[in-house]
Amino acid sequence: MAHRVLIIGGGSIGERHLRCFQKTGAADVSLCEINPELRTRLSETYSLSGCFGDLAEALAAKPDVAVVCTPAQLHITQSIACVEAGAHLLVEKPLSTKLEGIDELLRVVAERRRIAGIAYVLRCHPMLWGMRAAWQRGDFGRPLHVTVVSGQHFPLYRPAYRTIYYTKRATGGGAIQDALTHLVNAVEWIVGPATAVAADAQHLALEGVDVEDTVNMIARHGRVMATYSLNQHQAPNETSITIVGERGTTRYEADASRWLAAREPGAAWEVQDSCTLERDDLFVEQARRMLSAVAGTAPVTCTLEEGRQTLRVNLAVLEAADHRRWVDVGA
Ligand SMILES: NC(=O)c1ccc[n+]([C@@H]2O[C@H](COP(=O)([O-])OP(=O)(O)OC[C@H]3O[C@@H](n4cnc5c(N)ncnc54)[C@H](O)[C@@H]3O)[C@@H](O)[C@H]2O)c1
């Protein structure tokens, strides 16, 4: 039987989730969106099983799964309402802009025995998955040093950036909460949680906004040392994560959709695996995995606790950049 999936917020990522849950072939999708023009367009484009302007009304229809795709400052309140109404939960990143309310959300999720995951979609990338599996098997020994380099021309991919959540930190905007968070979460998934950070962040280039669009961050993930360099205005769209271990080095390249390894000192990179992906593919995979988690046949790809940990890192990076000092991430 199809899962009844409610998408909350039909903006850029909400529309993608809507389409990608439909592409699983295992979901009847409904929508809750406060903007009436958007509601009309989406209900004309997709065959929706319901379309609502109000969350309470949408939840009264008893969806099995709610996917929270609104700006980040709304995520916790809406998530609690969804779980209280009996829905399993997939929440877009970042989990929130603050830590308030998360204990309550965890409590409600446990009490109602619901499945809850955070949509850090890189965890569904088959190449990152493959590289992580190699580290987990111990192929390269203990990880020691991580270098993340990432950039893209954000206005090209998100022309509306001047009018959305991105414009303010309070709504989850700026490079740290919007983009860096994906990479921090991915690295935490492979080498463990970030424990301390120092950062330099600045608005350098994007017109019409004043949030940081460029960030350099150094971090400790326990004993592992890491450096992250990210901007949202360079010409090529590229991201790499290089991990140096005791017995070799690996690199994930998002743009080429592949991962590489070099096992001996002085050795050249060898491609370990590669694939071709359409833009929706990771999101369809994420939707499939969420539905499998709900069916009890697989774990969620990113737990609420892991989402909270990455949120703590976001907040620590903002503090480190603003006060120009090291900040412990804390627990
Ligand atoms: N995983 C990814 O790759 C990815 C990509 C883009 C955005 N995101 C995240 O997804 C979230 C949304 O981003 P977006 O780009 O879709 O933003 P957006 O501005 O395009 O869409 C947000 C939508 O939520 C609607 N909304 C606001 N309040 C609402 C409410 N109370 N009830 C119902 N709908 C409401 C707005 O009208 C809007 O249509 C953010 O947290 C963002 O960081 C994730």
The ligand as a Gaussian input file, in Angstrom:
#p B3LYP/6-31G(d) Opt

LIG

0 1
 N       18.893000      19.387000       0.867000
 C       19.087000      20.331000      -0.019000
 O       19.816000      20.143000      -0.979000
 C       18.349000      21.631000       0.134000
 C       18.241000      22.505000      -0.949000
 C       17.519000      23.675000      -0.795000
 C       16.963000      23.996000       0.439000
 N       17.103000      23.142000       1.490000
 C       16.516000      23.462000       2.806000
 O       15.099000      23.321000       2.709000
 C       14.426000      24.353000       3.443000
 C       13.538000      25.150000       2.472000
 O       14.343000      25.683000       1.460000
 P       13.758000      26.141000       0.026000
 O       14.932000      26.450000      -0.806000
 O       12.757000      25.170000      -0.478000
 O       13.021000      27.508000       0.438000
 P       11.844000      28.229000      -0.343000
 O       11.774000      29.620000       0.175000
 O       11.992000      28.022000      -1.818000
 O       10.545000      27.411000       0.113000
 C       10.013000      27.450000       1.412000
 C        8.511000      27.338000       1.245000
 O        7.904000      27.190000       2.530000
 C        6.663000      27.892000       2.485000
 N        6.218000      28.146000       3.856000
 C        6.685000      29.083000       4.718000
 N        6.030000      29.002000       5.897000
 C        5.143000      27.968000       5.772000
 C        4.195000      27.388000       6.640000
 N        4.032000      27.860000       7.885000
 N        3.462000      26.351000       6.186000
 C        3.618000      25.880000       4.923000
 N        4.506000      26.411000       4.046000
 C        5.256000      27.434000       4.463000
 C        6.980000      29.149000       1.705000
 O        5.820000      29.787000       1.211000
 C        7.876000      28.584000       0.614000
 O        7.145000      28.219000      -0.538000
 C       15.524000      25.154000       4.116000
 O       15.748000      24.643000       5.406000
 C       16.750000      24.903000       3.239000
 O       17.986000      25.009000       3.926000
 C       17.763000      21.974000       1.343000

